[in-house]
Amino acid sequence: MSDGIRYAVFSKPWKTLPLPDLARHISGLGFTGVELPVRPEFQVEPERVTEGLPEAARIFGDHGVSIESIAGPTDEAAIAACAEAGVPIIRICLPIGDDGYLASEARYKREFEELAPTLEQYGVAVGIQNHCNNQVGSCLGVRNIIGDFSPDQFCIVWDPAHNVLAGEIPEQAIDISWSHLRMVNLKSPWWMRANSLEAAQADWKLMWTTGRHGIAPWPRVVAALKARNWQGPVCFTAEYSDHSVLDSAAVDDLLYAQMLFGE
């Protein structure tokens, strides 16, 4: 891990900006890092990752922003492009297939065994993020899949917001993750009643808000990180149900986290 906390933001919400404008915008918001989607209809598409990712790294670098990770494919072309561009992590989540959780877990272990030599060759890691719904949702679940691999090839991207949804407290999540932890995601959800109080059955909708106002306990998360002298990237996912406040909310999250870290 590099010295210091590095604050990045997931650039998915700004998918329509050309790369130079995106880099300028991310820098102007106060972030020194970015997680860049490598997906269809984004600034770098999978079909041109070989040329596009190193070009993006150069453009971001001109604005003092490093690409801390990509959210994209894990084929050799993407891995090689990450190596050339100096991008250390490809972040993914792990959906559960129709064959069930245990069969999916076994399948991921087999797939990762096959992928590990390529990752080792290029010096790039796949970062597994815990997620909600029909995916591996806890740090315990992620650790159970990648625990026998080197964190240089398969690491954990800790998402405490999804810990809340999975019922895993920060102090346990960081203890489970620590040996393989290389990145932290910060966002925060809350549950909104989606129908009237007079309804016979309550219906709830998952909403996303800022760190100050959601149910993910950012103060406990940061305290757990500081207790272990965390040094590395913290990535804000910039996920807000109210898209009209995107820029101001992202800046507020950055300032809130910096205050919690004492910076």
Contacts in CASP RR format, 6 or more apart in sequence:
PFRMAT RR
TARGET T0000
AUTHOR 0000-0000-0000
METHOD contacts of the structure
MODEL  1
MSDGIRYAVFSKPWKTLPLPDLARHISGLGFTGVELPVRPEFQVEPERVT
EGLPEAARIFGDHGVSIESIAGPTDEAAIAACAEAGVPIIRICLPIGDDG
YLASEARYKREFEELAPTLEQYGVAVGIQNHCNNQVGSCLGVRNIIGDFS
PDQFCIVWDPAHNVLAGEIPEQAIDISWSHLRMVNLKSPWWMRANSLEAA
QADWKLMWTTGRHGIAPWPRVVAALKARNWQGPVCFTAEYSDHSVLDSAA
VDDLLYAQMLFGE
1 182 0 8 1.000
1 230 0 8 1.000
1 231 0 8 1.000
1 232 0 8 1.000
2 231 0 8 1.000
2 232 0 8 1.000
3 231 0 8 1.000
4 231 0 8 1.000
4 232 0 8 1.000
5 230 0 8 1.000
5 231 0 8 1.000
5 232 0 8 1.000
5 233 0 8 1.000
5 234 0 8 1.000
5 261 0 8 1.000
5 263 0 8 1.000
6 32 0 8 1.000
6 33 0 8 1.000
6 66 0 8 1.000
6 68 0 8 1.000
6 232 0 8 1.000
6 233 0 8 1.000
6 234 0 8 1.000
7 30 0 8 1.000
7 31 0 8 1.000
7 32 0 8 1.000
7 33 0 8 1.000
7 233 0 8 1.000
7 234 0 8 1.000
7 236 0 8 1.000
7 254 0 8 1.000
7 257 0 8 1.000
7 258 0 8 1.000
8 31 0 8 1.000
8 32 0 8 1.000
8 33 0 8 1.000
8 34 0 8 1.000
8 35 0 8 1.000
8 66 0 8 1.000
8 68 0 8 1.000
8 69 0 8 1.000
8 233 0 8 1.000
8 234 0 8 1.000
8 235 0 8 1.000
8 236 0 8 1.000
9 26 0 8 1.000
9 29 0 8 1.000
9 31 0 8 1.000
9 33 0 8 1.000
9 34 0 8 1.000
9 35 0 8 1.000
9 235 0 8 1.000
9 236 0 8 1.000
9 237 0 8 1.000
9 238 0 8 1.000
9 250 0 8 1.000
9 254 0 8 1.000
10 34 0 8 1.000
10 35 0 8 1.000
10 37 0 8 1.000
10 71 0 8 1.000
10 235 0 8 1.000
10 236 0 8 1.000
10 237 0 8 1.000
10 238 0 8 1.000
10 239 0 8 1.000
11 22 0 8 1.000
11 26 0 8 1.000
11 34 0 8 1.000
11 35 0 8 1.000
11 36 0 8 1.000
11 37 0 8 1.000
11 43 0 8 1.000
11 238 0 8 1.000
12 37 0 8 1.000
12 42 0 8 1.000
12 71 0 8 1.000
12 237 0 8 1.000
12 238 0 8 1.000
13 238 0 8 1.000
13 239 0 8 1.000
13 243 0 8 1.000
13 246 0 8 1.000
14 22 0 8 1.000
14 25 0 8 1.000
14 26 0 8 1.000
15 37 0 8 1.000
15 41 0 8 1.000
15 42 0 8 1.000
15 43 0 8 1.000
17 25 0 8 1.000
17 43 0 8 1.000
18 43 0 8 1.000
19 43 0 8 1.000
19 44 0 8 1.000
19 55 0 8 1.000
19 56 0 8 1.000
19 59 0 8 1.000
19 60 0 8 1.000
20 59 0 8 1.000
22 43 0 8 1.000
23 34 0 8 1.000
23 59 0 8 1.000
23 60 0 8 1.000
23 61 0 8 1.000
23 62 0 8 1.000
23 63 0 8 1.000
23 65 0 8 1.000
24 63 0 8 1.000
26 33 0 8 1.000
26 34 0 8 1.000
26 60 0 8 1.000
26 63 0 8 1.000
26 65 0 8 1.000
27 63 0 8 1.000
27 64 0 8 1.000
27 65 0 8 1.000
29 247 0 8 1.000
29 250 0 8 1.000
29 251 0 8 1.000
29 254 0 8 1.000
30 251 0 8 1.000
30 254 0 8 1.000
31 65 0 8 1.000
31 236 0 8 1.000
31 254 0 8 1.000
32 64 0 8 1.000
32 65 0 8 1.000
32 66 0 8 1.000
33 60 0 8 1.000
33 65 0 8 1.000
33 66 0 8 1.000
33 67 0 8 1.000
33 68 0 8 1.000
33 233 0 8 1.000
34 60 0 8 1.000
34 65 0 8 1.000
34 66 0 8 1.000
34 67 0 8 1.000
34 68 0 8 1.000
35 67 0 8 1.000
35 68 0 8 1.000
35 69 0 8 1.000
35 70 0 8 1.000
35 71 0 8 1.000
35 91 0 8 1.000
35 235 0 8 1.000
36 42 0 8 1.000
36 43 0 8 1.000
36 44 0 8 1.000
36 53 0 8 1.000
36 56 0 8 1.000
36 60 0 8 1.000
36 67 0 8 1.000
36 69 0 8 1.000
36 70 0 8 1.000
36 71 0 8 1.000
37 43 0 8 1.000
37 44 0 8 1.000
37 70 0 8 1.000
37 71 0 8 1.000
37 72 0 8 1.000
38 44 0 8 1.000
38 45 0 8 1.000
38 46 0 8 1.000
38 49 0 8 1.000
38 53 0 8 1.000
38 70 0 8 1.000
38 71 0 8 1.000
38 72 0 8 1.000
38 73 0 8 1.000
38 78 0 8 1.000
39 45 0 8 1.000
39 46 0 8 1.000
39 71 0 8 1.000
39 72 0 8 1.000
40 46 0 8 1.000
43 56 0 8 1.000
44 52 0 8 1.000
44 53 0 8 1.000
44 56 0 8 1.000
44 70 0 8 1.000
46 72 0 8 1.000
46 73 0 8 1.000
46 77 0 8 1.000
46 78 0 8 1.000
49 73 0 8 1.000
49 77 0 8 1.000
49 78 0 8 1.000
49 81 0 8 1.000
50 77 0 8 1.000
50 80 0 8 1.000
50 81 0 8 1.000
52 81 0 8 1.000
53 67 0 8 1.000
53 70 0 8 1.000
53 78 0 8 1.000
53 81 0 8 1.000
53 82 0 8 1.000
53 84 0 8 1.000
53 85 0 8 1.000
53 87 0 8 1.000
54 81 0 8 1.000
54 84 0 8 1.000
54 85 0 8 1.000
56 67 0 8 1.000
56 85 0 8 1.000
57 66 0 8 1.000
57 67 0 8 1.000
57 85 0 8 1.000
57 86 0 8 1.000
57 87 0 8 1.000
60 66 0 8 1.000
60 67 0 8 1.000
67 85 0 8 1.000
67 86 0 8 1.000
67 87 0 8 1.000
68 87 0 8 1.000
68 88 0 8 1.000
68 89 0 8 1.000
68 183 0 8 1.000
68 233 0 8 1.000
68 235 0 8 1.000
69 87 0 8 1.000
69 88 0 8 1.000
69 89 0 8 1.000
69 90 0 8 1.000
69 91 0 8 1.000
69 127 0 8 1.000
69 157 0 8 1.000
69 183 0 8 1.000
69 233 0 8 1.000
69 235 0 8 1.000
70 78 0 8 1.000
70 82 0 8 1.000
70 87 0 8 1.000
70 89 0 8 1.000
70 90 0 8 1.000
70 91 0 8 1.000
71 90 0 8 1.000
71 91 0 8 1.000
71 92 0 8 1.000
72 78 0 8 1.000
72 90 0 8 1.000
72 91 0 8 1.000
72 92 0 8 1.000
73 90 0 8 1.000
74 90 0 8 1.000
74 92 0 8 1.000
74 115 0 8 1.000
74 126 0 8 1.000
76 118 0 8 1.000
78 90 0 8 1.000
79 90 0 8 1.000
79 118 0 8 1.000
79 119 0 8 1.000
79 122 0 8 1.000
79 124 0 8 1.000
80 122 0 8 1.000
81 87 0 8 1.000
82 88 0 8 1.000
82 89 0 8 1.000
82 90 0 8 1.000
82 122 0 8 1.000
82 124 0 8 1.000
83 122 0 8 1.000
83 123 0 8 1.000
83 124 0 8 1.000
87 124 0 8 1.000
88 123 0 8 1.000
88 124 0 8 1.000
88 125 0 8 1.000
88 182 0 8 1.000
89 124 0 8 1.000
89 125 0 8 1.000
89 126 0 8 1.000
89 127 0 8 1.000
89 155 0 8 1.000
89 157 0 8 1.000
89 182 0 8 1.000
89 183 0 8 1.000
90 124 0 8 1.000
90 125 0 8 1.000
90 126 0 8 1.000
90 127 0 8 1.000
91 126 0 8 1.000
91 127 0 8 1.000
91 128 0 8 1.000
91 129 0 8 1.000
91 157 0 8 1.000
91 183 0 8 1.000
92 126 0 8 1.000
92 127 0 8 1.000
92 128 0 8 1.000
92 129 0 8 1.000
93 128 0 8 1.000
93 129 0 8 1.000
93 130 0 8 1.000
93 131 0 8 1.000
93 135 0 8 1.000
93 136 0 8 1.000
94 104 0 8 1.000
94 108 0 8 1.000
94 128 0 8 1.000
94 131 0 8 1.000
94 135 0 8 1.000
94 136 0 8 1.000
94 142 0 8 1.000
94 145 0 8 1.000
95 104 0 8 1.000
95 134 0 8 1.000
95 135 0 8 1.000
96 104 0 8 1.000
96 134 0 8 1.000
96 135 0 8 1.000
96 136 0 8 1.000
97 103 0 8 1.000
97 104 0 8 1.000
97 134 0 8 1.000
99 107 0 8 1.000
105 136 0 8 1.000
105 141 0 8 1.000
105 144 0 8 1.000
105 145 0 8 1.000
108 145 0 8 1.000
109 145 0 8 1.000
112 126 0 8 1.000
112 145 0 8 1.000
112 146 0 8 1.000
112 149 0 8 1.000
112 153 0 8 1.000
112 154 0 8 1.000
115 126 0 8 1.000
115 153 0 8 1.000
116 149 0 8 1.000
116 150 0 8 1.000
116 153 0 8 1.000
116 154 0 8 1.000
119 125 0 8 1.000
119 126 0 8 1.000
119 152 0 8 1.000
119 153 0 8 1.000
119 154 0 8 1.000
120 150 0 8 1.000
120 152 0 8 1.000
120 153 0 8 1.000
123 152 0 8 1.000
125 151 0 8 1.000
125 152 0 8 1.000
125 153 0 8 1.000
125 154 0 8 1.000
125 155 0 8 1.000
125 182 0 8 1.000
126 153 0 8 1.000
126 154 0 8 1.000
126 155 0 8 1.000
127 154 0 8 1.000
127 155 0 8 1.000
127 156 0 8 1.000
127 157 0 8 1.000
127 182 0 8 1.000
127 183 0 8 1.000
128 136 0 8 1.000
128 142 0 8 1.000
128 145 0 8 1.000
128 146 0 8 1.000
128 154 0 8 1.000
128 155 0 8 1.000
128 156 0 8 1.000
128 157 0 8 1.000
129 142 0 8 1.000
129 156 0 8 1.000
129 157 0 8 1.000
129 158 0 8 1.000
129 159 0 8 1.000
129 162 0 8 1.000
129 185 0 8 1.000
130 136 0 8 1.000
130 137 0 8 1.000
130 138 0 8 1.000
130 139 0 8 1.000
130 141 0 8 1.000
130 142 0 8 1.000
130 156 0 8 1.000
130 157 0 8 1.000
130 158 0 8 1.000
130 159 0 8 1.000
130 162 0 8 1.000
130 163 0 8 1.000
130 166 0 8 1.000
131 137 0 8 1.000
131 159 0 8 1.000
131 162 0 8 1.000
132 162 0 8 1.000
132 165 0 8 1.000
132 166 0 8 1.000
132 206 0 8 1.000
136 142 0 8 1.000
136 145 0 8 1.000
137 162 0 8 1.000
137 165 0 8 1.000
137 166 0 8 1.000
138 163 0 8 1.000
138 166 0 8 1.000
138 167 0 8 1.000
138 168 0 8 1.000
138 173 0 8 1.000
139 156 0 8 1.000
139 158 0 8 1.000
139 163 0 8 1.000
139 168 0 8 1.000
139 172 0 8 1.000
139 173 0 8 1.000
139 174 0 8 1.000
139 176 0 8 1.000
139 177 0 8 1.000
140 168 0 8 1.000
140 176 0 8 1.000
142 156 0 8 1.000
142 177 0 8 1.000
143 156 0 8 1.000
143 176 0 8 1.000
143 177 0 8 1.000
143 180 0 8 1.000
146 154 0 8 1.000
146 155 0 8 1.000
146 156 0 8 1.000
146 180 0 8 1.000
147 154 0 8 1.000
147 179 0 8 1.000
147 180 0 8 1.000
151 179 0 8 1.000
151 180 0 8 1.000
151 181 0 8 1.000
151 182 0 8 1.000
154 180 0 8 1.000
155 180 0 8 1.000
155 181 0 8 1.000
155 182 0 8 1.000
155 183 0 8 1.000
156 177 0 8 1.000
156 180 0 8 1.000
156 181 0 8 1.000
156 182 0 8 1.000
156 183 0 8 1.000
157 182 0 8 1.000
157 183 0 8 1.000
157 184 0 8 1.000
157 185 0 8 1.000
157 235 0 8 1.000
158 173 0 8 1.000
158 174 0 8 1.000
158 177 0 8 1.000
158 181 0 8 1.000
158 183 0 8 1.000
158 184 0 8 1.000
158 185 0 8 1.000
159 184 0 8 1.000
159 185 0 8 1.000
159 187 0 8 1.000
160 170 0 8 1.000
160 173 0 8 1.000
160 184 0 8 1.000
160 185 0 8 1.000
160 186 0 8 1.000
160 216 0 8 1.000
160 217 0 8 1.000
160 218 0 8 1.000
160 221 0 8 1.000
161 185 0 8 1.000
161 186 0 8 1.000
161 187 0 8 1.000
161 188 0 8 1.000
161 189 0 8 1.000
161 216 0 8 1.000
163 169 0 8 1.000
163 170 0 8 1.000
163 173 0 8 1.000
163 216 0 8 1.000
164 189 0 8 1.000
164 215 0 8 1.000
164 216 0 8 1.000
164 217 0 8 1.000
165 189 0 8 1.000
165 206 0 8 1.000
169 220 0 8 1.000
170 217 0 8 1.000
170 220 0 8 1.000
170 221 0 8 1.000
170 224 0 8 1.000
171 220 0 8 1.000
171 224 0 8 1.000
174 181 0 8 1.000
174 221 0 8 1.000
174 224 0 8 1.000
174 225 0 8 1.000
174 228 0 8 1.000
178 228 0 8 1.000
181 230 0 8 1.000
182 232 0 8 1.000
182 233 0 8 1.000
183 232 0 8 1.000
183 233 0 8 1.000
183 234 0 8 1.000
183 235 0 8 1.000
184 221 0 8 1.000
184 225 0 8 1.000
184 230 0 8 1.000
184 232 0 8 1.000
184 233 0 8 1.000
184 234 0 8 1.000
184 235 0 8 1.000
185 234 0 8 1.000
185 235 0 8 1.000
185 236 0 8 1.000
185 237 0 8 1.000
186 211 0 8 1.000
186 216 0 8 1.000
186 218 0 8 1.000
186 221 0 8 1.000
186 234 0 8 1.000
186 235 0 8 1.000
186 236 0 8 1.000
186 237 0 8 1.000
186 253 0 8 1.000
186 257 0 8 1.000
187 208 0 8 1.000
187 211 0 8 1.000
187 216 0 8 1.000
187 236 0 8 1.000
187 237 0 8 1.000
187 238 0 8 1.000
187 239 0 8 1.000
187 253 0 8 1.000
188 208 0 8 1.000
188 209 0 8 1.000
188 210 0 8 1.000
188 211 0 8 1.000
188 213 0 8 1.000
188 214 0 8 1.000
188 215 0 8 1.000
188 216 0 8 1.000
188 218 0 8 1.000
189 206 0 8 1.000
189 207 0 8 1.000
189 208 0 8 1.000
189 209 0 8 1.000
189 214 0 8 1.000
189 215 0 8 1.000
189 216 0 8 1.000
190 207 0 8 1.000
190 208 0 8 1.000
190 209 0 8 1.000
190 213 0 8 1.000
190 214 0 8 1.000
190 215 0 8 1.000
191 204 0 8 1.000
191 205 0 8 1.000
191 206 0 8 1.000
191 207 0 8 1.000
191 215 0 8 1.000
192 204 0 8 1.000
192 205 0 8 1.000
192 206 0 8 1.000
192 207 0 8 1.000
193 202 0 8 1.000
193 203 0 8 1.000
193 204 0 8 1.000
193 205 0 8 1.000
194 203 0 8 1.000
194 204 0 8 1.000
194 205 0 8 1.000
195 202 0 8 1.000
195 203 0 8 1.000
207 241 0 8 1.000
208 239 0 8 1.000
208 240 0 8 1.000
208 241 0 8 1.000
209 240 0 8 1.000
209 241 0 8 1.000
209 242 0 8 1.000
209 249 0 8 1.000
210 240 0 8 1.000
210 249 0 8 1.000
210 252 0 8 1.000
210 253 0 8 1.000
210 256 0 8 1.000
211 218 0 8 1.000
211 253 0 8 1.000
211 256 0 8 1.000
212 218 0 8 1.000
212 252 0 8 1.000
212 256 0 8 1.000
218 256 0 8 1.000
218 257 0 8 1.000
218 260 0 8 1.000
219 260 0 8 1.000
222 257 0 8 1.000
222 260 0 8 1.000
222 261 0 8 1.000
225 261 0 8 1.000
226 261 0 8 1.000
234 257 0 8 1.000
236 250 0 8 1.000
236 253 0 8 1.000
236 254 0 8 1.000
236 257 0 8 1.000
238 246 0 8 1.000
238 249 0 8 1.000
238 250 0 8 1.000
238 253 0 8 1.000
240 246 0 8 1.000
240 249 0 8 1.000
242 249 0 8 1.000
END
